[in-house]
Every structure is written in structure tokens, then in C-alpha cells.
Amino acid sequence: MIDTEVRRSQRKPPTNTAPWALDKLPPFPMVASRLMQLLAKEDPDISEVGRMISAEPVFATRVLQMANSPLFALTAQVKTLSHAIVVLGLARVKSITVTRALGDFVAPALSVRSLRVCWQNSLAGALLAEKLARACKMDADVAYVAGLLRDIGRLALLVKYPDSYANLLAVSGEHAFDLLSTERELFDVDHCQAGEWLMGRMPFPPELTEVVAHHHDTPTDNTFRMVHLIRTADRMADALGFAVVAQADPLQFGQVLQDLPEAALARFHYEEEDLKAEIDMRIQTWG
């Protein structure tokens, strides 16, 4: 049975009020929140970005370590923050910063194996979104951040309730329950709704909020926007073995590829096993 200790008999709050399951949520790293506000500007000041990161020495060191890790597969070593900003560009620095900050946010829960799988799924989706974006001729850095943040609501729930969320995953996997429905049963909110609420309180563009809220929705028109790309990346992560919950009828890689527009499919030159091995190797460098 699902642990119901966290459930409360109350209506879902209005959108301007925190869902009870997110009440008193541990804060997102302050330096990351300030950086997001700065980087969200149309023409951010590069020197100010450098000063803001440098003001937090521990975070700055970890950002540099991550920039040089196989997770980002850069071609040249980055030695200083100023070098990183000049060589990588603000968009890439933003990707690295968001990854580091979100990883720090979920770190307390990662000792639980089933919850570590959730973080690995987020990383896999981000890395795949980046590759898919290049095939689709869309912004790869935006796609990476969108893929990373798509399940921010899930990460928030597991940070707040690690034992209950681990139990939810176990029960959902054992009985093939729908994960979104099970989340709503336990928390009165699913991870897409939780994520949409969180994104509304962060300085991210509406495009990313749409991704977080609707990346599980089946497309209803012929357009292929960022939300559709991230849905494909999410499904591809599952098909490659990075699913949060094992599925009785798992998606097949070739099946997911059919989500892509015809021109993008022709440009996506990856073999399933090679792609899985690369993503797995890059995820294992996390730390």
C-alpha cells in the first residue's frame, strides 16, 4: 500500500497558493536563482555574471568541474569562469549552472536508489533533447535546459518526501499504476502540475513552463515546438532504459523516432546501442 502519511483532506489550492505538498519546500540554491534572473535579461552583462558566480567560491568551483566533465563533452579545457563565459557563451554557462544547481537541490535524496534513477532520467532527457534539437535545427542549449527541467515537479516532490516518493515508485512499478494518477492520489498534485507552479515562480520563459506542464501530452496539431521535442526526448530516455518506472510494454527506440519531423529524422544519425552507451557514460560522470 502507498504510504498515506503525507495526504491531507483538503481541496487543491488556487494557483497563487502553494500546493500543500510543496509547502515549505527546501529553497533552490540562491546563487542559481539570482543567475537565472540575470541570464533571463535580453542582454545580460557578462562581467556581472562572472562576479555573481565568483562570489560563491564553492559553487564556482563545482561549475568549473562540471564544465570540464564528460557530461558536457567540451572540446577544450575550461580553466577560469571568465574563460568559460567567453568560450562557452552565456547560454552554455546557463545550462551548466542550472544542472549544478538542480543537482545540489536534489542531492539529499540521491542516496535512495529509486530516487537517483529519477535524477538520471532528468539528465538523460536533457542530453537527448540537446541532440534532438540539433537534428530539428532548434536551439540546443534551450532544449537541454528544457529537458533537464521537464520533471522539476517530480524532483521537488521527492526532495520533500523521499521515503513516500520512493514507495510510490515501487508500488507504481509493481502494479503498473499510472504514475501521474498515483501522484495525484498521494499528493493531490502530479509532477507536471507541481512543476508548472514552481516554474511560475522562477524567471524562465513561458516556453519552458509549457514544456514542464505539457510534455506528457499527445500533440494535437502538426506543429513541432519545444514541448514536442522534449516529449520525444522523454520518451526516448524511457526507450533507452532510463525510465523512472519499468514498463510492462516498454517503448521501442524506432517507435519514438517516428515522433520526429521527416527532415529531422533524416538528420538524426545515431544507432540505439551507441546512443545509450554515450548517454549512460555521461550520466555516470555526475558528481
Number of C-alpha atoms within 10 A of each C-alpha: 7 16 13 11 8 11 14 12 6 8 9 14 11 8 11 9 11 16 19 18 20 20 10 9 14 12 9 15 16 10 17 20 16 16 19 18 14 18 21 14 10 7 8 13 12 15 10 13 21 18 12 16 20 16 11 11 11 10 19 20 15 16 22 20 15 21 26 18 16 16 20 16 11 12 8 10 12 18 12 14 20 16 13 20 19 12 13 16 12 18 16 20 22 22 20 23 25 22 23 23 20 20 18 14 17 23 14 13 20 18 10 12 10 19 23 18 16 23 25 22 23 27 27 29 33 30 26 26 32 25 21 26 22 16 19 23 12 17 15 22 23 21 29 29 25 29 32 28 25 32 25 23 24 24 26 24 23 23 21 20 18 21 15 19 23 20 16 21 22 18 18 21 17 13 9 15 16 11 18 16 15 18 20 14 14 20 24 21 22 20 25 24 20 25 24 22 21 18 22 14 9 14 16 15 11 11 13 22 23 17 27 30 22 19 25 18 11 9 15 6 6 7 9 13 13 23 25 20 26 30 25 23 29 27 25 27 28 23 20 20 18 24 22 20 21 16 15 10 7 13 17 15 18 11 11 18 18 11 19 18 15 11 11 17 15 11 13 16 11 10 9 14 10 10 14 19 12 14 21 18 13 17 20 12 12 15 12
